[in-house]
Amino acid sequence: MDQFKSDLYYMRLAKETGKLSYCKRLQVGAIIVKDGNIVAYGFNGNLPGLTNTCEDISGDTLPTVMHAEANAIAKAARSTISIDGATLYVTQSPCFECSKFIIMSGIKRVVYGEEYRISEPIDILRQCGVEVVKWRENGEPDA
């Protein structure tokens, strides 16, 4: 399968995965792919064992909510699957904290959907040698 078709397929899966989130403000999905295989997935949500509520009464995200990327990376680590050299597909651009996990886990490529709040984490990923691709809504990668 060529890169464009692969990216399209996995971004669609990331979007579907995000629908599993109980978060009301924003549902984010992430898929980690290595050697053509999905090795982990994640969505934003509260820690296991806590309620499925993601926001407090004023609508702010609870501090116990995990981002989709961190959730997927943690699942891979827990299963002892190496994600060194993998590609991460995520529906929103990563934050600073998730970017650190991406870099340290050895993920080499990130394909993301929408810009989320700040773009500096994307710059950090690139500075650290991670290929970053912004996926456009019409299914075409940015040039």
C-alpha positions, 0 to 999 in steps of 0.5 A: 500500500502506498504512503498516501493510502496508508495515511488515509486509512490510519487517520480514519481509524484514529478518528474512529478511535477518538469516538470511544472517548467520554470527553465532552469538549474534545474527543481525540484518537491515536493509533501507533503503527509499526511495520504495517501493523497497529501496535497500540491505540489510545483516546483521551480519557480518565485513568482506569478505575476512575469515572468516565467523566473528563471535565469538572462542573465548569467544563475544564479538563480534569488533571487525571485525563490522559491524552490519546498519544500518551495513552497509546504510548503507555499501552505499548509500554505495558505490553512490552511492544517496541514502538521505536521507528513507528508512526503515530496517527493522531487527530489533534497536534500533540502538546508539549508533554505528549511530544516529549513522550513521542520523542523518548519512545522512538516514534519517528513519524507523526501524522496529525489532523487538526492544530491544537492550541499551540504549534511549538510542540511540532517544532520540537518534534522536528528539531528532534528528528521526528517527521511531522505531517499535517493531514488536511480534512480533504485527505490530502497531506500538506505540501 
